[in-house]
Amino acid sequence: MNEEQKENEGLQIDLTPEMAKGVYANLALITHSNADFVLDFASILPGMPKPQVVSRVVMTPEHAKHLLRALQENVQRYEQQFGKIVIPEQEGNIATPFKIPEEES
C-alpha cells in the first residue's frame, strides 16, 4: 500500500443516492491549459448523431497526474485479477466501437 492509499484509508466521502448511480461514458475528451485539465466524459451509441457529454471534471495538473497514477495502479490490479485488457486496433485516435457519422456540409 502506498502513502497516498494510507492517507485516503480513513477518508469519508458523502455519496448521495443520485450520484451513486453514476453515468455511463465510453468516450473521454481531455483538454488542458497551463492551470487546468478538463475531462469531458461522453456517451456515443448507435443512432446518436454525436457524442453527448454526461460529465465534466476540471482539475489541477497535479491532481491530473495523481489520477493518472491511480488509474495505472488500478488497471494493473485489474489485469492481475481478471487478465489483460485487450484494446483492438482503431482508426484515428478515437477509441469507440461505433462509427461516428460524418457531418454533412
C-alpha positions in Angstrom: 0.0 0.0 0.0 1.5 3.4 -1.0 1.4 6.5 1.1 -1.5 8.1 -0.7 -3.6 5.0 -0.1 -2.7 5.1 3.6 -3.8 8.7 3.7 -7.1 8.0 2.0 -7.9 4.9 4.0 -9.8 6.9 6.7 -11.3 9.3 4.2 -15.1 9.5 4.5 -16.9 10.9 1.4 -20.5 11.9 1.0 -22.1 10.0 -1.8 -25.8 10.8 -2.5 -28.0 8.0 -3.9 -28.4 10.0 -7.2 -24.6 10.3 -7.5 -24.1 6.7 -6.5 -26.0 5.6 -9.7 -23.2 7.0 -11.8 -23.4 7.7 -15.5 -22.2 5.6 -18.5 -19.4 7.1 -20.6 -17.5 5.3 -23.3 -15.5 8.3 -24.6 -13.3 10.8 -22.8 -12.1 14.1 -24.3 -9.2 15.7 -22.5 -8.0 19.3 -22.9 -5.8 21.4 -20.8 -4.4 24.9 -20.2 -1.4 25.9 -18.1 -3.6 25.8 -15.0 -6.3 23.1 -15.5 -7.1 19.8 -17.1 -10.7 19.4 -18.4 -12.0 15.9 -18.7 -15.3 15.6 -20.6 -16.8 12.1 -20.3 -19.3 11.4 -23.1 -21.6 8.7 -24.3 -21.7 7.7 -28.0 -24.2 5.0 -29.0 -25.5 3.7 -32.3 -28.1 6.1 -33.8 -26.8 9.1 -31.9 -25.8 11.9 -34.2 -22.9 13.0 -32.0 -21.5 12.1 -28.6 -23.3 13.6 -25.6 -21.2 14.9 -22.6 -22.5 13.3 -19.5 -20.0 14.7 -17.0 -17.2 17.3 -16.9 -14.4 17.2 -14.4 -11.9 20.1 -14.0 -8.7 19.6 -12.0 -5.2 21.0 -11.5 -2.3 19.5 -13.4 -1.1 18.0 -10.1 -4.4 16.2 -9.5 -4.4 15.0 -13.1 -1.0 13.4 -12.5 -2.4 11.8 -9.3 -5.3 10.5 -11.3 -3.0 9.1 -14.0 -1.0 7.2 -11.3 -4.1 5.9 -9.6 -5.6 4.7 -13.0 -2.3 2.9 -13.9 -2.2 1.2 -10.5 -5.8 0.1 -10.7 -5.5 -1.2 -14.3 -2.5 -3.3 -13.2 -4.5 -4.7 -10.3 -7.5 -5.4 -12.6 -5.3 -7.2 -15.1 -3.6 -9.3 -12.3 -7.1 -10.4 -11.1 -9.0 -10.7 -14.4 -6.5 -10.9 -17.2 -5.0 -8.5 -19.7 -7.3 -5.8 -21.2 -7.1 -6.1 -25.0 -7.6 -2.9 -27.0 -8.5 -3.6 -30.7 -6.8 -1.6 -33.4 -8.7 1.6 -34.1 -8.6 4.0 -37.0 -7.7 7.5 -35.9 -7.3 8.4 -32.2 -10.9 7.9 -31.0 -11.4 4.6 -29.4 -15.1 3.8 -29.8 -16.7 0.7 -31.2 -19.2 2.8 -33.1 -18.8 4.6 -36.3 -19.4 8.3 -35.7 -21.5 9.8 -38.5 -19.7 12.5 -40.6 -21.5 15.8 -40.6 -23.0 16.9 -43.9 -21.5 20.0 -45.5 
